[in-house]
Amino acid sequence: EKILCIESKEEGLPSVSREEIEFWRKIAGYYLCTTGEVYKAAYPRMTEGSSRLKIPLWEAPEDKIGLTEAQETAFDEIEHGFESGKPVLLDGVTGSGKTEIYLKLAMKELREGRNVLYLVPEIALSHQLEERIRRHIPSAAVYHSALTPAKRKLVAMQLREGGPYFVLGTRSALFLPHRNLGLIIVDEEHDSSYKQDTPAPRYNARESAIMLAGIHGAKVLLGSAT
């Protein structure tokens, strides 16, 4: 008798894909929480009504990134490593040029019609990378908790309705309505900021990214300077 009757049905809610539900269930099972708690993390309360913001037009990236000989060698070894179907670790000290390799790999996926998620551990890092990435990928989207609800909603709409996409985000970007993911990059994969302590789901974004990639058949590149 404690279960209440449904009084009405909310109209106009965004459609949820089977891949999203599968990901939520994996997270819930692995991190010992309910699927509903994962859903609340994936779909935080958004602003009501329509937004005046517009979805940016998709622009195909131009590959003008020149790699050094050492970077080209790393690029080729990463491509070979992807053939195993397992995550690949790129170990390089700060300033060694990992970002150029990330972007080269990302643009290859985008040209082939697959989407890319690029995770960083902290919002400050996304600010530093945003301008640099948009010089090569003008329509790249940015997603993190410091954005207004309207802007977060716009990014989710862009993923549902737009063409191929590139998203730069913190751990919460894992719960966007992804489709046709070809590559997930987890930069500074060792960083403790990837761990969500509270509220549930209490997850590690690095491990969760590998789960998400498995659902979409995507490649995973982990980057670290330590």
C-alpha positions in Angstrom: 0.0 0.0 0.0 3.1 2.3 0.1 3.3 2.3 -3.7 1.6 5.4 -5.1 -0.5 5.5 -8.2 0.7 7.3 -11.3 -1.2 10.5 -11.6 0.0 11.8 -15.0 2.6 11.2 -17.6 5.2 13.9 -18.4 5.2 14.9 -22.1 8.1 16.1 -24.2 10.9 14.3 -22.3 14.0 13.5 -24.4 14.1 9.9 -25.7 16.5 7.6 -24.0 18.6 5.1 -26.0 19.1 1.4 -25.2 22.8 2.2 -25.0 22.2 4.7 -22.2 20.1 2.3 -20.2 22.7 -0.4 -20.6 25.4 1.9 -19.4 23.3 3.0 -16.4 22.7 -0.6 -15.4 26.4 -1.5 -15.7 27.3 1.5 -13.5 24.5 0.6 -11.0 25.6 -3.0 -10.8 29.3 -2.3 -10.5 29.1 0.6 -8.0 26.3 -0.9 -5.9 23.6 1.8 -6.4 20.2 1.9 -8.1 19.6 2.6 -11.8 17.5 5.6 -10.6 20.5 7.1 -8.9 22.5 6.9 -12.1 19.6 8.3 -14.1 19.6 11.4 -11.7 23.3 11.9 -12.5 22.7 11.5 -16.2 19.6 13.8 -16.3 20.0 16.5 -13.7 17.2 19.0 -13.4 17.2 21.2 -16.5 15.6 24.6 -17.2 12.0 24.4 -18.3 10.8 25.7 -21.6 12.9 26.5 -24.7 16.3 28.0 -24.7 17.4 30.9 -26.8 20.7 29.2 -27.4 21.2 27.6 -30.8 22.9 24.4 -31.6 26.1 25.1 -33.5 26.4 23.9 -37.0 28.7 20.9 -37.6 32.0 21.8 -39.3 34.2 19.1 -40.6 37.7 19.4 -39.1 40.8 20.1 -41.2 43.7 18.0 -40.3 46.6 20.5 -40.2 48.4 19.0 -37.3 52.0 18.2 -38.0 53.5 15.5 -35.8 57.2 15.1 -34.9 58.9 11.8 -35.7 58.5 10.7 -32.1 54.8 11.6 -32.1 54.2 9.8 -35.5 55.8 6.7 -34.0 53.5 6.9 -30.9 50.5 7.5 -33.2 51.3 4.4 -35.2 51.8 2.3 -32.1 48.5 3.5 -30.6 46.7 2.6 -33.9 48.3 -0.9 -33.7 47.4 -1.2 -30.1 43.7 -0.5 -30.8 43.6 -3.6 -32.9 43.7 -5.7 -29.7 40.3 -4.2 -28.7 41.8 -3.2 -25.3 42.5 0.3 -23.8 45.8 1.7 -24.8 48.0 3.8 -22.4 50.0 6.7 -23.8 52.7 7.5 -21.2 54.4 10.9 -21.8 55.7 13.7 -19.6 54.0 17.0 -19.6 54.8 19.0 -22.7 55.7 15.9 -24.8 52.9 16.5 -27.3 50.2 14.1 -26.2 47.4 16.6 -27.1 48.5 16.7 -30.7 48.3 12.9 -30.9 44.8 13.0 -29.3 43.6 15.5 -31.8 45.0 13.6 -34.8 43.3 10.4 -33.6 40.1 12.3 -32.9 40.0 13.9 -36.4 40.5 10.6 -38.0 37.4 9.2 -36.2 35.3 12.3 -37.1 36.2 12.1 -40.8 35.1 8.4 -40.7 31.7 9.5 -39.2 32.3 8.4 -35.6 32.1 10.5 -32.5 34.7 11.4 -29.9 34.6 12.0 -26.1 37.7 13.7 -24.6 37.7 13.5 -20.8 39.8 15.7 -18.5 39.8 15.5 -14.7 39.1 19.2 -13.8 37.1 22.1 -15.2 40.3 24.3 -15.3 41.9 21.9 -17.7 38.9 22.1 -20.1 39.2 25.9 -20.1 42.9 25.6 -21.1 42.2 23.1 -23.9 39.0 24.6 -25.3 40.5 27.3 -27.5 43.3 25.0 -28.6 40.9 22.3 -29.7 38.5 24.7 -31.5 41.3 25.9 -33.7 41.2 22.4 -35.3 37.6 21.3 -34.5 35.4 24.5 -34.6 32.2 22.8 -33.5 33.7 21.0 -30.5 31.3 21.0 -27.5 32.3 21.5 -23.9 30.4 20.0 -21.0 31.0 20.3 -17.2 29.1 21.1 -14.1 30.0 24.8 -14.1 27.9 25.4 -17.2 24.4 26.8 -16.8 21.6 24.2 -17.1 20.6 25.8 -20.4 24.0 25.2 -21.9 24.2 21.6 -20.6 20.8 21.0 -22.1 22.0 22.4 -25.4 25.0 20.1 -25.5 22.7 17.1 -24.9 20.4 18.3 -27.8 23.5 18.7 -30.0 24.5 15.1 -29.4 20.9 13.8 -30.2 20.2 16.0 -33.3 23.5 17.0 -34.8 26.1 15.4 -37.0 29.4 13.9 -35.9 30.5 15.4 -32.6 33.5 16.0 -30.4 32.9 16.6 -26.7 35.5 17.9 -24.2 34.3 17.3 -20.7 34.8 16.3 -17.1 33.5 13.0 -15.7 29.8 14.0 -15.9 30.2 14.1 -19.7 30.1 10.3 -19.6 26.3 10.5 -19.0 25.5 12.5 -22.1 23.3 10.7 -24.7 26.2 9.3 -26.7 25.7 7.6 -30.0 28.1 6.0 -32.4 31.2 6.6 -30.2 34.4 5.8 -32.0 37.0 7.0 -29.5 37.1 7.9 -25.8 40.2 9.7 -24.6 40.9 9.9 -20.8 43.6 12.4 -20.2 45.5 12.3 -16.9 43.9 9.0 -16.3 45.6 8.6 -12.9 44.0 11.8 -11.5 41.9 11.3 -8.3 39.3 13.9 -9.6 37.9 11.2 -11.9 36.5 9.6 -8.7 33.0 10.6 -7.6 32.7 10.4 -3.8 29.2 11.7 -3.2 26.3 11.4 -4.0 25.7 8.0 -5.7 26.7 6.8 -8.1 30.2 6.7 -6.5 32.1 5.9 -9.7 35.6 6.1 -11.2 35.2 7.8 -14.6 38.2 6.0 -16.1 36.7 2.6 -15.4 33.3 3.8 -16.4 34.7 5.2 -19.7 35.9 1.7 -20.5 32.4 0.3 -19.8 30.9 2.9 -22.0 33.3 2.1 -24.8 32.5 -1.6 -24.6 28.8 -0.8 -25.2 29.6 1.4 -28.3 32.5 -0.7 -29.6 34.7 2.4 -29.2 38.5 2.6 -28.8 39.9 3.8 -25.4 43.1 5.9 -25.1 44.4 6.6 -21.6 46.9 9.3 -21.2 49.2 10.0 -18.3 52.4 11.9 -17.4 53.1 9.7 -14.3 
